[in-house]
Amino acid sequence: MGLLAGLLMAMMGLTGSVMVWQAELDAALNPHWFGPSACARAGTAMQPDKPVATVLAVLAREAPQVRPAIIVAPSRPGASYQVWEARDARTGLRREHFVDPACGRYLGQRDRGAWVMDRAHAVPALYELHSRLLAGETGHLIIGSGGLLLLALAISGVVLAWPRRSSREAWRRTLSIKTDASAVRLWFDAHRALGLWLAPLLLLLPLTGAMLVFSDSARTVVSAVLPTQPRQAKPMTVDAKDTGPSAPSPALPLDELVQRAQARFPAATWSRLSLPAKAGAPIELRLLQAGEPRVDTGNTRVRLDASGRVLSQSDPLHAPAGNVLLDWVFPLHSAEALGLLARLLWTVFGLLPALLFGTGLWLWWRRRRASAASRARSRPTSASPGSY
């Protein structure tokens, strides 16, 4: 099991080390998408009053065949908006389009999940390799199962490495590496000591990774022990200004819906808008509040129907304990909520699965070779023809 899972775990660890810095790397490789646009740098940009409508209008003009599913607001002033199509169920690809509403320009596209090592695709390709093995939902399930397997291997490794006698001297020997010993002893000590020193991360990261893949099951387990707000809450009691007249109201423009949703959290900034799958269906706006653990997009959410009536909202800063735990899963896995030191530690830790796999493989190979040699020595020697 260790040999079969080792390669997968080593790949996940190495790509995870890179993914800790994915936003910075993507912006460095593609400044024309994630940095200020040309007209913004020239001082000629005009921020539109209705950015969502402007983005969709530019996209409809330049790529009329596109069916947008999500609009991602830029994290940096003057950068482009991203428009995501729905993920292709057959290929696992998600096409991203980049639009600059201030300049009224369509800036290009890329396919997340395509194994293309150019500037545009390198970071999302590594992310898709890390999270989906470039194989869509099937790869996603393999990664989640691999996380559970790594968790089991980590637990068994900790149990095997734990000192049988809990004394200071036993712990000193267990947690140190004897550098003047033979190669076998050196690598054995490295395998055991590094595994124990980093055991908290070795248990945390595969657990949170598996929870991200099997999110429904994770939510069910957490809800069984902690109070948790349902993912789609029942229609909430809203102010009179949100209810509108008793007769069915006409659908509001998307920008006005965004404004109504953002009015629920005036100090927050919106990060993603999930567009209705069909006319008249609800929208969901994701926002980021100061103090949230998910510092890239936030986990604050507001759902509205087409007339602007608030159906439900989720506030991570005032949520039940179960939701708080679930909201911390991704920020813990990516280290984004723990600051620069944690991100550096996570980066170094990503090298550990490859090191443990390499040392474990070498020790296993030596043991097999020694066992084969021992069996050969103990095998009786055939008598020669002339001995009779």
C-alpha positions in Angstrom: 0.0 0.0 0.0 2.8 2.4 0.8 4.5 1.8 -2.5 1.4 2.2 -4.5 0.3 5.3 -2.6 3.8 6.8 -2.2 4.1 8.1 -5.8 0.6 9.7 -5.6 1.4 11.2 -2.2 4.8 12.5 -3.4 3.2 14.2 -6.4 0.5 15.7 -4.2 3.0 17.0 -1.7 5.3 18.6 -4.4 2.4 20.2 -6.3 1.0 21.3 -3.0 4.2 23.2 -2.2 3.7 25.2 -5.4 0.0 25.7 -4.8 0.6 27.5 -1.6 1.8 30.4 -3.8 -0.6 29.9 -6.7 -2.1 33.4 -6.7 1.3 35.1 -6.6 2.8 32.8 -9.3 -0.2 33.2 -11.6 -0.1 37.0 -11.3 3.7 37.0 -11.9 3.3 34.8 -15.1 0.2 36.6 -16.4 0.4 40.3 -15.3 -1.8 41.3 -18.3 -4.7 39.5 -16.6 -4.0 39.8 -12.9 -2.3 43.2 -12.9 -3.6 46.7 -13.8 -4.7 46.9 -17.5 -2.9 49.0 -20.1 -5.5 51.8 -20.0 -5.5 51.7 -16.2 -1.7 52.2 -16.2 -2.2 55.0 -18.7 -4.8 56.7 -16.5 -7.5 56.5 -19.2 -9.6 53.8 -17.6 -13.2 54.6 -16.7 -14.7 52.4 -14.1 -18.2 51.4 -15.4 -21.2 52.0 -13.1 -22.5 48.5 -14.0 -19.4 46.3 -14.2 -21.2 43.0 -14.4 -23.4 44.1 -17.3 -20.3 45.6 -19.0 -18.3 42.4 -18.6 -21.2 40.3 -20.0 -21.7 42.7 -22.9 -18.0 42.6 -23.9 -18.0 38.8 -23.6 -21.2 38.6 -25.7 -19.6 40.7 -28.4 -16.3 38.9 -28.5 -17.3 35.3 -27.6 -21.1 35.0 -28.2 -21.1 31.2 -27.9 -20.0 31.4 -24.2 -22.5 30.5 -21.5 -21.1 32.2 -18.4 -21.6 30.5 -15.0 -19.5 32.5 -12.5 -18.0 36.0 -12.6 -14.9 36.5 -10.4 -14.1 40.0 -9.3 -10.5 41.1 -9.5 -8.5 41.0 -6.2 -6.3 43.9 -7.4 -7.6 47.3 -8.6 -7.5 47.7 -12.3 -7.2 43.9 -13.0 -9.5 42.0 -15.3 -12.7 40.2 -14.3 -12.8 36.4 -14.8 -15.8 34.7 -16.4 -16.0 31.0 -15.8 -18.0 28.6 -17.9 -19.4 25.5 -16.2 -16.9 22.6 -15.9 -17.2 20.1 -18.7 -18.5 16.9 -17.2 -16.8 14.8 -19.9 -13.3 16.4 -20.1 -13.1 18.0 -16.7 -12.1 21.3 -18.2 -13.3 24.7 -17.1 -12.8 27.5 -19.6 -11.9 30.9 -18.1 -12.3 34.2 -19.9 -10.7 37.5 -19.0 -12.5 40.8 -19.5 -11.4 44.3 -18.7 -14.6 46.4 -18.3 -12.7 49.6 -17.7 -11.2 49.4 -21.2 -14.0 47.5 -22.7 -11.6 44.8 -23.9 -11.7 41.0 -24.1 -8.2 39.8 -23.0 -8.2 36.1 -23.7 -9.1 32.7 -22.3 -7.6 29.5 -21.0 -8.7 26.0 -20.1 -8.3 25.0 -16.5 -7.4 21.3 -16.5 -5.5 21.3 -19.8 -2.0 20.0 -19.4 -0.2 22.8 -21.1 3.0 24.2 -19.6 2.9 27.7 -21.0 2.6 31.0 -19.0 -1.2 31.0 -19.2 -1.8 27.4 -18.2 1.1 26.4 -15.9 -0.4 27.3 -12.5 -4.0 26.1 -13.2 -2.5 22.9 -14.7 -0.6 22.2 -11.6 -3.6 23.0 -9.5 -5.8 20.6 -11.5 -3.0 17.9 -11.2 -3.0 18.4 -7.5 -6.7 18.4 -7.0 -8.0 16.2 -9.9 -5.1 14.4 -11.5 -6.2 16.2 -14.7 -9.0 13.5 -14.9 -12.1 15.5 -13.9 -14.4 14.0 -11.2 -12.7 10.6 -11.4 -9.4 12.1 -10.5 -11.0 14.2 -7.8 -12.3 11.0 -6.1 -8.9 9.3 -6.5 -7.2 12.3 -4.8 -9.7 12.2 -2.0 -9.3 8.5 -1.5 -5.5 9.0 -1.6 -5.8 11.6 1.1 -7.6 9.1 3.3 -5.0 6.4 2.5 -2.2 8.9 3.4 -4.0 9.6 6.7 -4.1 5.9 7.5 -0.4 5.5 6.6 0.5 8.5 8.7 -1.4 7.1 11.7 0.2 3.7 11.3 3.6 5.4 10.9 3.2 7.4 14.1 2.1 4.2 16.0 5.1 2.3 14.8 7.6 5.1 15.5 6.2 5.9 19.0 8.7 4.9 21.7 7.7 1.8 23.6 9.1 3.3 26.8 8.1 6.8 27.5 11.3 8.2 28.9 13.4 11.2 28.0 16.2 9.1 26.6 13.8 7.1 24.5 12.2 10.3 23.0 15.7 11.8 22.4 16.7 8.8 20.4 13.4 8.7 18.5 13.4 12.4 17.6 17.0 12.7 16.6 19.1 11.5 13.7 22.4 9.7 14.3 24.6 11.2 11.6 27.7 9.0 12.3 25.8 5.7 11.9 25.5 3.4 8.9 23.5 4.5 5.9 20.7 2.2 6.9 20.5 3.6 10.4 20.8 7.2 9.0 17.9 6.9 6.7 15.8 5.0 9.2 16.3 7.7 11.8 15.5 10.4 9.2 12.3 8.5 8.2 11.2 8.1 11.8 12.2 11.5 13.2 10.9 13.6 10.4 7.7 11.7 10.4 7.2 12.3 14.1 8.3 16.0 14.1 5.9 16.8 11.3 3.1 14.4 12.3 0.6 17.2 13.1 0.8 18.4 9.4 1.1 14.8 8.1 -2.3 14.2 9.8 -3.9 17.6 9.2 -3.3 18.1 5.4 -4.6 14.8 4.1 -7.6 15.0 6.5 -8.5 18.5 5.2 -7.9 17.5 1.6 -10.2 14.5 1.9 -12.8 16.8 3.6 -12.6 19.1 0.6 -13.2 16.2 -1.8 -15.9 14.5 0.2 -17.5 17.7 1.3 -21.0 16.3 1.7 -19.9 13.5 3.9 -17.7 15.8 5.9 -20.7 18.1 6.5 -22.8 15.2 7.5 -20.2 14.0 10.1 -19.7 17.6 11.4 -23.4 18.2 11.6 -23.8 15.1 13.7 -21.6 16.5 16.5 -21.8 20.3 16.1 -24.6 22.7 15.3 -24.5 23.6 11.6 -26.5 25.9 9.5 -27.9 24.1 6.4 -26.2 24.8 3.1 -29.4 26.2 1.6 -31.3 27.8 4.5 -35.0 28.2 4.4 -36.2 31.6 3.1 -35.3 34.1 5.8 -37.4 36.9 7.3 -36.3 40.1 5.4 -37.0 43.7 5.5 -40.0 45.2 3.7 -37.7 46.8 1.2 -36.4 43.4 0.1 -39.8 41.7 -0.2 -41.2 44.0 -2.9 -44.9 44.0 -3.8 -47.1 41.0 -3.3 -47.4 40.4 -7.0 -44.6 38.8 -8.9 -41.8 41.3 -9.5 -39.8 41.6 -12.7 -36.3 40.3 -12.7 -33.8 43.0 -11.7 -30.5 43.7 -13.5 -27.6 41.7 -12.2 -25.7 44.8 -11.0 -28.7 45.8 -8.9 -28.9 42.3 -7.4 -25.2 42.5 -6.5 -25.8 45.9 -4.8 -28.8 44.5 -2.8 -26.7 41.5 -1.7 -23.8 43.6 -0.8 -26.0 45.9 1.3 -26.4 43.0 3.7 -22.6 43.3 4.4 -21.7 46.9 3.6 -18.1 46.5 4.8 -17.4 43.4 2.7 -16.2 43.2 -0.9 -17.8 40.7 -3.3 -15.6 38.1 -4.9 -17.8 35.8 -6.9 -21.2 35.9 -8.5 -22.8 32.6 -9.4 -25.2 33.4 -12.3 -28.6 31.8 -12.6 -28.7 28.6 -14.6 -31.9 29.7 -16.3 -33.9 33.0 -16.4 -35.6 33.8 -13.2 -33.4 31.4 -11.1 -31.7 32.7 -7.9 -28.2 34.1 -7.8 -25.6 33.7 -5.1 -23.0 36.3 -4.2 -19.9 35.4 -2.3 -18.2 38.2 -0.3 -15.1 38.7 1.8 -15.3 40.3 5.3 -12.3 41.3 7.3 -11.5 38.6 9.8 -12.5 35.6 7.7 -10.1 32.7 7.6 -10.7 32.3 3.8 -8.8 35.4 2.8 -8.8 35.0 -1.0 -12.6 34.8 -1.7 -14.3 34.7 1.7 -17.2 32.5 2.7 -19.9 35.1 3.3 -22.8 34.3 1.0 -26.1 35.9 0.0 -28.8 34.2 -2.2 -31.4 36.3 -3.8 -34.2 35.5 -6.2 -34.6 37.4 -9.5 -36.7 40.1 -7.9 -34.0 40.9 -5.3 -35.6 39.2 -2.3 -33.0 37.7 0.0 -33.5 34.0 0.3 -30.7 33.1 2.7 -27.4 34.4 3.9 -24.3 32.9 5.6 -22.1 35.0 7.9 -18.9 33.1 8.8 -18.2 35.7 11.6 -21.4 34.8 13.4 -21.9 31.2 12.4 -22.6 28.0 14.4 -19.6 26.0 15.5 -20.1 23.4 12.7 -19.9 26.0 10.0 -16.9 27.6 11.6 -15.1 24.3 11.5 -16.1 23.7 7.9 -15.1 27.2 6.9 -11.6 26.6 8.3 -11.0 23.4 6.2 -9.7 25.1 3.0 -7.7 27.9 4.7 -6.0 25.3 6.9 -5.2 23.1 3.8 -3.8 26.1 1.9 -2.3 27.9 5.0 -3.7 31.1 3.7 -5.3 32.0 7.0 -2.2 31.4 9.1 0.2 34.0 7.6 3.6 33.9 5.8 5.4 31.6 8.3 2.7 28.9 8.0 2.9 29.2 4.2 6.6 28.7 4.3 6.2 25.7 6.6 3.5 24.2 4.3 5.9 24.7 1.4 8.7 22.8 3.1 6.3 20.2 4.4 5.2 19.4 0.8 8.6 17.9 0.3 8.1 15.5 3.2 5.9 12.9 1.4 8.6 12.5 -1.4 11.3 12.2 1.2 9.4 9.7 3.3 8.5 7.7 0.2 12.2 7.7 -1.0 13.6 6.7 2.4 10.8 4.1 2.9 11.3 2.7 -0.5 15.1 2.4 0.0 14.7 0.7 3.4 12.1 -1.7 2.0 14.4 -2.6 -1.0 17.3 -3.3 1.3 15.2 -5.5 3.5 13.9 -7.5 0.6 17.4 -7.9 -0.8 18.8 -9.0 2.6 15.8 -11.4 3.0 16.5 -12.9 -0.5 20.2 -13.3 0.3 19.3 -15.0 3.6 17.0 -17.5 1.9 19.7 -18.3 -0.7 22.2 -19.0 2.0 19.8 -21.3 3.9 18.8 -23.3 0.8 20.4 -26.8 0.8 23.1 -27.2 -1.8 22.4 -29.8 -4.5 24.8 -32.8 -4.5 27.2 -33.2 -7.4 26.7 -36.2 -9.8 29.9 -37.8 -8.6 29.0 -37.8 -5.0 27.0 -41.0 -5.3 
